[in-house]
Amino acid sequence: MAPEYGLGIVSPPLSPDDLRQFCDDGYIKVPAAFDATAALGMQDFMWEYLTKQGIRRSDRSTWTHPRGLNKTSEYHVYGPIAGARLSSAVDQLLGSGTWKIPKSWGAFLITFPPPDPAPWTVAHVNWHWDGDCWSHLQHWGGLFIFTFFSSVRPGGGGTLVATGTHRLLSRFVQALPDGRKFTHSKLRPKFWASHPWLTALAKPAPEGENRIARFMDRATDIDGISARVVELTGEPGDAVICHPSLLHAASHNCSDVPRFMRVKDLRPEKTEKSAIA
């Protein structure tokens, strides 16, 4: 694909520095990955569905956990997500011709702020990677794509990612004797125990510890790999593309507005080496 940007200028959305960041950190943000007005229209469509559940946009007292939104995932209203800019970025990472535009752009991530939110901090529960990490040891066999349909500001419920952890996980599992015999559930605690930073990330903080300072304000060098927690923030139409083995976790929404995002595990149609592996 060779999309046009601006005044007929043809340019790939990801620069060489972006591609290096993806390899090193495991994620890259693509601002204006698809049309912002269309993204807001998609949010309006989600609200229409929520209203049928009694969750009203103008009545915060009705903001409860939504149900069944995935039934709307294949509606044509979401078609503009696969515009030229995001599609071209995926081409750069997976290789042109190795994937197809999906029918659905994945699970809905809608988080409403509670009536009296506690102070925001780095979550310790549900840190995980998705799928089979063995298929991504030499190159990535897919991508994990977050798309934004609302403004997601700091403390607003954006997903947390831990940079560099895809590389840590790859190194860890390759060093395990008979590592492939471990199930996902048995492999995770072994990985958490492999370094104090990972151990602390996945358990409650000691009283008085500032988890923002420890995990977000500075990076930690883990045997030559830089690890740091990043909160995914953005505007309608933005996207964040992640390595499929990158550690991530849900975050609390301590803002005044709901968080509207989606996440898609995108796999190539056939197994081929990544464009920049």
PyMOL commands that set and color helices and strands:
alter all, ss='L'
color gray80, all
select helices_A, chain A and resi 16-25+36-52+60-62+69-72+76-82+84-94+133-136+165-175+179-181+184-192+196-201+211-215
alter helices_A, ss='H'
color red, helices_A
select strands_A, chain A and resi 4-5+9-10+27-30+107-111+143-148+160-163+220-222+225-231+239-242+248-249+259-266
alter strands_A, ss='S'
color yellow, strands_A
deselect
rebuild
show_as cartoon
